[in-house]
Amino acid sequence: MLEAPTLWGLIEARAAATPDVLMAVDEIGREMTFADYRDRVAVAAAGLAADYDIGLGDVITWQLPTWLESMVLVGAISRLGATQNPVLPIYREREVGFCVRQAGSKLLVVPSDFAGFDFVAMAESIATDVGGVAILTSDRSLPEGDPATLAEPPASGDDVRWLFYTSGTTADPKGAQHTDTTIAAVARGMGERLDITAEDRHSLVFPFTHIGGITWLFTTMQTGMSNILFQAFVPKVVIPILSERRVTMAGSGTYFHQTYVAAQKEADHPLFPEVRCFPGGGAPKPVSLYWEVQDLFGAPIVSGYGLTEVPILTMGGVDDLDDDLAATEGAPMPGVELKLVKLDGTVAAVGEEGEVRAKAPQLMVGYLDSSLDADGFDEEGYFRTGDLGMLNERNMLTITGRLKDVIIRKGENVSAKEVEDLLYTHPKVADVAVIGLADPERGERVCAVVATAEGAEPLALAEMVAFCRDAGLMVQKIPEQLELLDVIPRNPTGKILKQQLRDTYAT
């Protein structure tokens, strides 16, 4: 694997080592070699510097689909030594505005519209509200300039260059500060666990703005592998292209793997004849899914566990035992120290459940809002994940639950409290509990259980969805199920009995 202190250093090293090798291809057939990538990055960096005065330490919030230009933008920001804040395309004004305001962004980069949403109107509203932020509308294009005008790139990878916001378990997003060094560490470990080589072709089917997308970019530079990009996961589009492009690593999580299984069952020929593994993460995988994938494709799901704050803490390896790959999220990544703490404060033994806490080379520097650090770390400096798990005798981690009330829908965190706080403002709602219910396609679906306000007509599902949309709630967080009760069950201290509700509405 290639090594360099910074992402830009990796880009230069990879372009020098394998200039004519394919780095990425998108769903409309556009290709980019490693030399093309380096050159396009330098031109875009010069354009950003000339047109928007972007330089060392400036913050750029960007919200683009998974395009080749998104990869170029990442490299360009790195070349300038600026700090980048990638935002998921599903975020809306409430979340994006919060990120721009807290990060002190100088530039907001958005598409004109995507998936039927007017991003320019949102960006203009945010810019009016926040002030001091410029807008760049990018539809598969970026500013261009003369690379000869660029200043020297930063030499250190230890400065904060990344702000990744996670909705986590609080109503407001939390900004995790990362460096090139932290991202490179997790990328290197993932490359080792998956035994990635320059011959590999990876399916980038999830939002590139996710920390996982950026990690794959680092791994690409380290290993010389290539990527097959899709701006949206549309199975009838994605699967034939992955087949044609001879995918070897078909990610990237439970929902995607379930889709591949369903398609293969309907097909009369092997869809992915050269696939050797199915990288996964973001949501629990059913053990039965592992065996289905192994049976149909002859390749394992190799999943991992982590958070935005500390990505891929554990991960399986392509040579691990099938039983471990099926039932666990793998062993700790290189340099990771795990401590599982029971509710009584003692350290859990093998096979005992405890909260997963970690120290790791990929651990964030801290939250942008440093007041959150006190709750984020324990007295020994371990990051508190809020997740419950247990280690087996081979040091493989199984996640068993969560301390915090969060719903994981298609790999993204949904704060139940945020949705509840909004629904409480509806005039027809007297009381509400938002819960996650197991769902074979989404991992979990968001369900709102509502007690109707006295004298009001019962709330309807379509009415609730429209209310949430009009309030600017992120689409991913809007409940897709509504249940009505006379009284929301609570214990004597007033806490809602959410497990009782989950049991009642489980299907």
C-alpha positions in Angstrom: 0.0 0.0 0.0 1.1 3.5 -0.7 1.7 5.9 2.2 1.6 9.7 2.4 0.8 12.2 5.2 -2.1 13.8 3.4 -4.8 12.9 0.9 -3.2 15.1 -1.7 0.1 13.4 -1.1 -1.6 10.0 -1.7 -3.2 11.4 -4.9 0.2 12.4 -6.2 1.8 9.2 -5.2 -0.9 7.0 -6.8 -0.9 9.0 -10.1 2.9 8.6 -10.3 2.7 4.9 -9.6 -0.2 3.9 -11.8 -1.2 6.9 -14.0 -3.1 5.1 -16.7 -5.1 2.7 -14.4 -8.8 3.2 -14.1 -9.8 4.9 -10.9 -13.5 5.3 -11.3 -16.3 4.9 -13.8 -19.9 6.2 -13.4 -23.3 4.8 -14.4 -23.3 6.8 -17.6 -19.9 5.4 -18.7 -17.6 8.3 -17.9 -14.1 7.1 -16.9 -11.3 8.6 -14.9 -7.7 7.3 -14.5 -5.5 8.2 -11.6 -3.6 10.7 -13.7 -6.8 12.2 -14.9 -7.9 12.5 -11.3 -4.8 14.2 -10.2 -4.9 16.7 -13.0 -8.6 17.5 -12.6 -8.1 18.0 -8.8 -5.3 20.5 -9.4 -7.4 22.5 -12.0 -10.5 22.5 -9.7 -8.3 23.6 -6.7 -7.0 26.5 -8.7 -10.6 27.4 -9.7 -11.8 27.4 -6.2 -8.9 29.5 -5.1 -9.4 32.0 -7.9 -13.2 32.3 -7.9 -14.0 31.9 -4.2 -10.7 32.8 -2.5 -10.6 29.3 -0.8 -7.4 28.7 1.0 -5.8 27.1 4.1 -8.3 26.5 6.9 -11.4 27.8 5.1 -14.5 25.5 5.6 -16.5 24.2 2.6 -19.8 22.5 3.2 -20.7 20.4 0.1 -23.7 18.3 -0.6 -23.4 16.5 -4.0 -24.5 13.1 -5.2 -22.0 10.3 -5.8 -20.5 11.8 -9.0 -16.9 11.8 -10.4 -17.0 15.5 -9.7 -17.6 14.8 -6.0 -14.4 12.9 -5.9 -12.6 15.7 -7.7 -14.0 18.3 -5.3 -12.7 16.3 -2.3 -9.2 16.2 -3.7 -9.3 19.9 -4.6 -10.3 20.9 -1.1 -7.5 18.7 0.2 -5.0 20.3 -2.2 -5.9 23.8 -0.9 -5.5 22.7 2.8 -9.1 23.8 3.4 -11.5 22.0 5.8 -14.4 20.1 4.2 -17.8 19.3 5.5 -19.5 16.7 3.3 -23.2 16.5 3.9 -25.5 13.7 2.9 -27.9 14.6 0.0 -30.9 13.6 2.1 -30.2 16.4 4.6 -32.5 19.4 4.3 -32.5 23.0 5.4 -32.7 22.3 9.2 -29.6 20.1 9.2 -27.6 21.8 6.4 -28.2 25.2 7.9 -27.0 24.0 11.3 -23.8 22.6 9.8 -23.0 25.7 7.8 -23.7 27.9 10.8 -21.7 25.9 13.4 -18.8 25.1 11.0 -18.5 28.8 9.9 -18.5 27.7 6.3 -17.2 30.1 3.6 -18.7 28.2 0.7 -21.7 25.9 0.2 -21.6 23.6 -2.8 -24.9 22.0 -4.0 -26.4 20.7 -7.2 -29.2 22.7 -8.8 -31.7 20.0 -8.1 -31.5 16.3 -7.4 -34.1 13.6 -6.7 -36.8 16.2 -7.2 -35.5 18.6 -4.6 -34.5 22.2 -5.2 -31.1 22.5 -3.6 -30.4 26.0 -4.8 -33.5 27.4 -3.1 -32.4 25.7 0.1 -28.9 27.0 -0.2 -30.1 30.6 -0.9 -32.4 30.4 2.2 -29.5 29.2 4.3 -27.1 31.9 3.0 -29.7 34.6 3.7 -30.2 33.3 7.2 -26.5 32.7 8.1 -24.7 35.4 6.1 -21.2 35.4 4.8 -21.4 32.1 2.9 -21.1 31.9 -0.9 -23.0 29.4 -3.0 -21.5 27.2 -5.8 -24.0 25.4 -7.9 -22.3 22.3 -9.3 -24.0 20.0 -11.8 -21.3 17.6 -12.8 -18.9 20.6 -13.1 -16.4 22.5 -11.0 -14.5 25.8 -11.3 -11.3 25.7 -13.3 -8.1 27.5 -12.9 -4.3 27.4 -13.6 -2.6 24.9 -11.2 0.6 27.0 -11.6 -1.0 29.7 -9.4 -1.5 27.3 -6.4 0.4 27.8 -3.2 2.3 24.9 -1.7 0.0 22.1 -0.3 0.0 21.4 3.5 2.6 18.8 4.6 0.9 17.5 7.8 -1.9 15.1 8.0 -2.6 15.8 11.6 -4.6 19.1 11.3 -8.4 19.0 11.3 -9.5 18.8 7.7 -12.8 17.0 7.9 -16.1 17.8 9.7 -18.6 14.9 9.5 -22.0 15.6 11.0 -24.0 12.8 12.5 -27.6 13.1 13.7 -26.6 10.6 16.4 -28.9 10.5 19.4 -29.5 14.3 19.8 -31.8 16.6 17.9 -29.0 18.7 16.5 -26.3 17.1 14.4 -22.9 16.6 16.0 -19.8 17.6 14.2 -17.0 15.0 14.4 -13.5 16.4 13.6 -11.2 14.2 11.6 -7.8 14.5 10.1 -6.2 12.9 7.1 -4.3 10.7 9.5 -7.4 9.3 11.2 -9.1 8.6 7.9 -6.0 7.0 6.4 -5.7 4.7 9.3 -9.2 3.2 9.0 -8.8 3.1 5.2 -5.5 1.1 5.5 -7.1 -1.3 8.0 -10.1 -1.9 5.8 -7.8 -2.6 2.8 -5.9 -5.1 4.8 -9.0 -6.9 6.1 -10.5 -7.1 2.6 -7.1 -8.0 1.0 -7.7 -5.3 -1.6 -5.5 -5.1 -4.6 -5.2 -3.0 -7.8 -7.3 -5.7 -9.5 -10.4 -5.0 -7.4 -13.5 -3.2 -8.7 -15.7 -1.9 -5.9 -19.4 -0.8 -6.1 -19.8 2.7 -4.6 -23.6 2.6 -4.3 -24.1 4.6 -1.2 -23.7 8.4 -0.7 -20.1 9.3 -1.2 -20.5 12.2 1.3 -20.8 9.6 4.1 -17.5 9.0 6.0 -17.5 5.5 4.5 -17.3 7.1 1.0 -14.4 9.2 1.9 -12.7 6.1 3.5 -13.1 4.2 0.2 -11.4 7.2 -1.6 -8.4 6.9 0.7 -8.3 3.1 0.2 -8.5 3.6 -3.5 -5.3 5.8 -3.4 -3.5 3.4 -1.1 -4.3 0.2 -3.1 -4.9 1.3 -6.7 -8.3 -0.3 -6.9 -11.2 1.1 -9.0 -14.7 2.2 -8.2 -18.0 1.9 -10.0 -20.1 4.9 -9.1 -23.9 5.4 -9.0 -25.7 8.6 -8.0 -28.6 6.6 -6.7 -29.2 2.9 -5.9 -31.7 1.9 -8.6 -31.4 -1.9 -8.8 -32.5 -2.3 -12.4 -29.7 0.2 -13.3 -27.1 -0.8 -10.8 -27.0 -4.6 -11.1 -26.5 -4.8 -14.9 -23.7 -2.3 -14.8 -22.0 -4.1 -11.9 -22.3 -7.3 -13.9 -20.9 -5.7 -17.0 -18.0 -4.0 -15.1 -17.1 -7.4 -13.4 -17.5 -6.2 -9.8 -15.3 -7.9 -7.3 -16.5 -6.2 -4.1 -20.2 -5.7 -4.0 -21.2 -3.5 -1.1 -22.3 -1.9 0.9 -24.7 -3.1 3.6 -27.7 -5.2 4.5 -30.2 -3.5 2.2 -28.0 -3.7 -0.8 -27.1 -7.4 -0.2 -30.8 -8.3 0.2 -31.4 -6.6 -3.1 -28.6 -8.6 -4.8 -30.0 -11.8 -3.3 -33.5 -11.1 -4.7 -32.1 -10.3 -8.1 -29.9 -13.4 -8.3 -32.9 -15.6 -7.4 -34.7 -14.2 -10.4 -31.8 -14.5 -12.8 -30.9 -17.4 -15.0 -27.1 -16.8 -14.9 -24.6 -15.6 -12.3 -24.9 -11.8 -11.9 -21.5 -11.2 -10.3 -19.3 -14.1 -11.5 -16.1 -12.4 -10.3 -17.3 -11.1 -6.9 -15.1 -12.2 -4.1 -16.7 -10.4 -1.1 -19.6 -8.3 -0.1 -18.3 -5.5 2.2 -21.0 -4.4 4.7 -21.8 -2.1 7.6 -24.2 0.5 8.9 -26.9 -1.8 10.1 -27.1 -5.3 11.6 -27.2 -8.2 9.1 -29.4 -11.2 9.7 -27.3 -14.4 10.0 -29.6 -16.0 7.4 -28.6 -13.3 4.9 -24.9 -14.3 5.2 -25.6 -17.9 4.3 -27.9 -16.9 1.4 -25.2 -14.7 -0.1 -22.6 -17.4 0.4 -24.8 -20.0 -1.2 -25.9 -17.8 -4.2 -22.6 -16.1 -5.0 -19.9 -18.2 -3.4 -18.5 -15.2 -1.6 -18.9 -13.9 2.0 -20.4 -10.8 3.5 -17.5 -9.1 5.3 -19.0 -6.6 7.6 -17.7 -4.1 10.1 -18.9 -1.9 13.0 -18.2 1.7 13.7 -19.5 5.2 14.0 -18.9 8.6 12.3 -16.8 9.5 15.4 -14.7 6.4 15.1 -15.3 4.5 11.8 -14.9 0.8 11.4 -13.8 -0.2 14.9 -14.1 -3.8 14.0 -14.3 -5.7 10.7 -14.2 -9.2 9.5 -11.5 -10.5 7.2 -11.9 -12.4 4.0 -10.2 -15.4 5.5 -12.2 -15.5 8.8 -14.4 -18.5 9.7 -17.8 -18.5 8.1 -19.5 -18.7 11.5 -17.7 -15.6 12.7 -18.4 -13.7 9.6 -22.1 -14.6 9.8 -22.7 -13.8 13.5 -20.2 -11.0 14.3 -18.8 -7.7 13.1 -15.3 -9.0 13.1 -12.3 -8.3 15.3 -10.8 -4.9 16.3 -9.0 -3.1 13.5 -5.3 -2.5 13.7 -4.4 -0.3 16.7 -8.0 -0.4 18.1 -8.5 -1.0 21.9 -11.9 -2.1 22.9 -13.4 -2.0 26.4 -16.8 -3.4 27.1 -18.3 -1.9 30.3 -21.3 -3.5 32.0 -24.1 -1.4 33.5 -22.5 -1.8 37.0 -19.3 -0.1 35.7 -17.2 -3.3 35.6 -15.4 -4.6 32.5 -17.3 -7.4 30.8 -15.6 -10.7 30.3 -15.7 -12.8 27.2 -19.4 -13.5 26.3 -20.7 -10.8 28.6 -22.6 -7.8 27.4 -21.4 -4.3 27.9 -21.2 -0.9 26.4 -18.6 -0.7 23.6 -15.9 1.8 24.3 -12.8 2.4 22.2 -9.5 4.0 21.7 -8.3 3.9 18.1 -6.0 5.6 15.5 -9.2 6.5 13.6 -10.8 8.1 16.6 -12.0 11.7 15.9 -10.0 14.6 17.4 -13.2 15.6 19.2 -16.5 17.2 18.5 -16.6 20.7 17.0 -18.8 21.6 19.9 -16.3 20.6 22.6 -19.0 20.7 25.3 -20.1 17.3 23.9 -16.8 15.7 24.6 -17.5 15.2 28.3 -20.3 12.8 27.6 -18.5 11.3 24.6 -15.5 10.0 26.5 -15.0 8.2 29.8 -12.5 9.0 32.5 -9.8 6.8 30.8 -10.2 8.5 27.4 -12.2 5.8 25.8 -15.0 6.9 23.4 -18.4 5.8 24.5 -20.3 4.4 21.6 -23.6 4.0 23.4 -23.9 0.5 21.7 -24.0 -2.8 23.6 -22.1 -5.8 22.5 -20.1 -8.8 23.5 -16.8 -10.3 22.4 -16.3 -14.0 21.7 -13.3 -16.1 22.5 -11.7 -15.1 19.2 -12.1 -11.4 20.1 -15.0 -11.0 17.5 -17.6 -8.4 18.3 -21.3 -8.9 18.2 -23.6 -5.8 18.6 -26.5 -6.7 20.8 -28.4 -3.4 21.3 -28.1 0.3 22.1 -28.0 2.3 25.2 -29.3 5.3 23.4 -32.6 5.7 21.8 -31.7 5.8 18.1 -33.2 4.2 15.1 -30.9 2.9 12.3 -32.8 3.2 9.0 -30.9 2.1 5.9 -27.6 2.7 7.7 -28.4 6.2 8.9 -29.2 7.3 12.4 -32.6 8.8 13.2 -33.0 10.5 16.6 -36.4 9.4 18.0 -36.4 12.5 20.2 -36.1 14.9 17.3 -39.1 13.4 15.5 -41.1 13.2 18.7 -40.4 16.9 19.5 -41.7 17.8 16.1 -44.8 15.7 16.2 -45.6 17.0 19.6 -46.2 20.4 17.9 -49.0 19.0 15.7 -52.4 20.1 17.1 -53.9 16.6 16.8 -51.1 15.0 18.9 -51.5 14.7 22.7 -48.6 12.2 23.2 -46.2 10.4 20.9 -43.5 7.8 21.0 -41.2 7.2 18.0 -39.8 3.7 17.8 -37.7 1.6 15.4 -39.3 -1.6 14.1 -37.3 -4.4 12.4 -37.7 -4.2 8.7 -36.2 -6.6 6.1 -35.4 -3.8 3.6 -34.5 -0.9 5.8 -32.9 -2.6 8.8 -35.4 -0.6 10.9 -38.4 1.5 9.9 -39.6 4.6 11.8 -42.9 4.2 13.5 -44.8 6.9 15.3 -47.3 5.9 18.0 -49.7 8.7 18.7 -52.3 9.5 21.3 -54.9 11.8 19.8 -55.5 15.2 21.4 -58.9 15.5 23.1 -61.6 16.7 20.7 -59.4 16.2 17.6 -59.9 13.9 14.7 -57.3 11.1 14.5 -54.1 12.0 12.7 -53.7 10.3 9.3 -50.4 8.9 7.9 -50.4 11.2 4.8 -51.2 14.2 7.0 -48.3 13.3 9.3 -45.9 12.9 6.5 -46.9 16.2 4.9 -46.5 17.9 8.3 -43.0 16.6 8.7 -42.0 17.5 5.2 -43.3 21.0 5.6 -41.4 21.4 8.8 -38.1 20.6 6.9 -37.5 17.3 8.6 -35.0 15.1 6.7 -36.8 12.6 4.5 -34.9 9.7 6.1 -36.4 10.6 9.5 -40.1 10.8 8.5 -42.0 7.9 10.0 -43.4 5.5 7.4 -45.8 3.9 9.9 -48.4 5.5 12.2 -50.2 3.7 15.0 -52.9 5.3 17.2 -53.5 4.6 20.9 -55.8 6.1 23.5 -52.9 6.3 26.0 -49.1 5.9 25.4 -47.9 3.4 28.0 -45.5 4.8 30.6 -43.8 3.4 33.8 -44.4 5.0 37.2 -41.6 7.5 36.7 -43.2 8.7 33.4 -40.8 7.0 31.0 -42.4 5.6 27.9 -42.4 1.8 27.7 -40.9 1.7 24.2 -40.0 -2.0 24.3 -43.6 -2.8 25.0 -44.6 -0.7 22.0 -41.9 -2.5 19.9 -43.3 -5.8 20.9 -46.9 -4.8 20.2 -46.2 -3.5 16.6 -43.5 -6.0 15.6 -44.4 -7.9 12.5 
